[in-house]
Amino acid sequence: MRGATKARSAGPRQTGLRQGALYMAALAALFFAAAAQAELPTASPERNMCLDAAGPLALGSAQWNGWGRDVENTRYQPEPAIRASDIPKLAVKWAFGYQGSAVAGQPTLVDGRLFVVSSAGRVYSLDSKTGCTYWTFDAAVGARTAISIGESAPPRNAAAPRYAPAPRRKHGDSRKSKHQLTLAHLDILKAPSAAFFGDDTGAVYSLDAQKGTLLWKTQVDAHPLAKIMGSPTLYHGRLYVVLASSEQSAAADGAYACCSFRGSVAALDMTNGHLLWKTYVIPEEPQPYRSTPTAPQELGPAGAAVAGAPTIDGKRNLIYVGTGGSLTEIDQPLADAVLALDMSTGQVRWAKQFSRHDKAGAADFVSSPILRTLADGKQVILAGQKSGIVYALDPDHGGDVLWQTKVAEDGFPAGIEWGPAADHRRLYVAVSGLVAEPDNTSGGLAALDMKTGAKRWYTSAPAPACSWGPQACSHAQAQAVTVIPGAAFSGSMDGHLRAYSTIDGKVVWDYDTAKEFPTVNGIKASGGSLDQGGATIVNGVVYVNSGYGQRNGQPGNVLLAFSVDGK
């Protein structure tokens, strides 16, 4: 790990310069944020409200809760209620259209209900079987995280009904009275639950999961360009939140004084949203450090955004996150790294940095680390980098590297974006040529042995013509992977969702989502590129958002549900 570059102490004149530069940066950032928010349309009420009101939720095993289904972020569904042999028969069961927005986020399913955010700021609770709408909530701005559901109070016993005293029985009558039978069984009422998500201004919300009403909202970061890309992770009464920003895009404007955002990890009390601790990846506050002909005043240090959902290690009381690069030429020891933070205090326990200099951003860790237990009982942290390299780290020895594997095939450079998935033996890694050097439209899926890093198979993405034409047509596979016993699901920027055999990598199912669909809520909807949040699979149904057109892709506005023969 490289040594930290210390920021110089500021005298009175330097302090004034710093305050002025930060003020101008804030004004420019507010302009960019306001322009983005101005594009959000005013959504009308949904047309397909469910006939029956939503009841309380019960958290159970048949669910996909949050980003990775589990807090280790494995993205593995061990009980999908779909046999691998039936996957070729998957067909659209229903489609739901988002109002006036490209898709964002990833569906969460708990107790028969889907929860999903949108880039227009509307949050939905839908019936998972029919797609009817239980409730909506309109956030102030767009959101892109998966939603985490948690019980906000313990379950309680229902009060026993009161009956008139049972008549006296004759001697020898062994029959139990109605009163006695009723008292032998007390109903358990489902606990009230909350739905948690982050938005594109760095705020976290808690909603009543049954009714959709706001419980609390906390602004975790005040930077004008802060945003939450990684889904909040809920664990033992605390909500762990990571902060990224859009400052790198704003810096393309020469008038913007770059850069002042610093990535961070925070812990909130799930019951009231109070901030328990917050740890900046870059401890030093930014200050003016140089001027250039194109930028009258540059600030630093800055950057090291955290874009992937936090991963929980309950055994060691640690949180694992991956960090992005520095936005300035001031080197930072915790940028382009995998960090382990103490869950109780936020203190950084250890860090493993993997810097590269062949392309800006090539060393970023965008996806969530995965914590997995091998057959011999040893645990391993698996982290995919935009360089296209997967690292296996030892959680018991400060993140020592156990193995590293370059995933993409020679001649087709590609990087790792939103993340792999891991079953009990293998890691399934999708790669995208859009983040490679040089940029290209290639993609692919690989299976790695989790113990050794050996590549068991690699399947290049098929290259069909994009349904919308040649513009922005790419076969890169940036979307997060999802795995079930026998099959791994991976979406492509060309709009195709494919299922691959986990045995040999053969494509066993391929569906083009980039087309128009009739929807259960009567909204005109079509699919597009598949990016960011991957498929979620529960109770025999595959759910996926299609139309992530926020960068390098085709926009769309549809949520699709697939089942065997569409039934």
C-alpha angles and dihedrals in degrees: 000000000000120000120260121257108231119226115235119248112254123234123206095280093044090049090055091048090049094050091047093048092048090049092053091046090052092050092051092045091051089052092054092045093048091049091052093047092048089066093062110107124221105253121218124222116285118262099214105059113169114256093226122056118246115264129210117295128243117204111222144156097270096075147090106226119181129338104319100025087241131043090252087064095229093148086214121138106198095184107039096152087228122107115221089235090059097052094092087062095059113130136167111285095180141337129216124200123218115219115250101330145097111246123265136169131028127270119256119204124199127160095346095313130111120213120192139159129216138211089245090061098252115133118203138203110196137177105254094215100049107013093236115151121250095179145333132213124198113217120201092252140007124293135200108182129107114252122246119209122206138167110257093196136016120267115263137202118260115241111262114249116252118238132182111261112280116250117263113265127226118254110278095022104132097182115122118235123241088248092056093048092051094051090051090069126044118188116235112225116220113251119247111261136204132212117219129197141149129233138214094269098056096263126134123212133201116200131184099257093212099046106020095233121144115260098175143334126207127191101219096181127024098200108123092232098040117126139171113237100155114074115248113253119220120210132159097339096316130102114213114207133187127203131218131161146210092231094115090062092045090053089069086078109082091216092063115097100223132236137015109127121107124193117238147175122223140183122216131189103248094215099058108004094244114160109246097179141339127200122195115213086217107044097193119084115237119260136171108285108162147359127219134184090257097039116040091197130014125191132209167239096020143140130048092135119189109222105163128078114265116258119222126222103186093176093061097028090240140134120212123207137165121227136211129230134281114274091213136045089260105109117229124199094214097047120101088017147117111242133198114205130187108252093215100049109012091238114152106246096183141343134202115200124201108182125180131183104195094096135005108262095011092120096050120125103215100162130069119265113245123225112207137171116225125219091263091056095254116131126224136190113223117201128179120206131203086243087074094250125126117208126200111206131193110236091196095057107045096276097305110180112255095179141335129207133189104223107195121080121253112274093025108076114197140160138217118251125164099012155270130264128225133206121184096291113017143043116223112208127188119201133204127205090202091081096042131100109272099025114241140164098244127122140171148163126240135188118215129191104245094215099049107014091236113156108241095183143342126204119193116221114261111246109223120163111270111250092231094053137260098308112105089353109157134157094205115136106220098145120104115264124239123200134196128173105297101004142060120204120213129173126212134211087242089069098255121133110201136187117213127198108249088215101060108354095250114156105244098174133021125181127179106219094179098100141080121286134192105240135213091230097048095244116139103245142172136175131238138162121002112225143141110006113049134210120302117209125199134151095358096309129110114210123193139163115229125197109052096166100155092111135011094344151085114274122228139159111218137116112203131201118198126192136165106293088348091282 
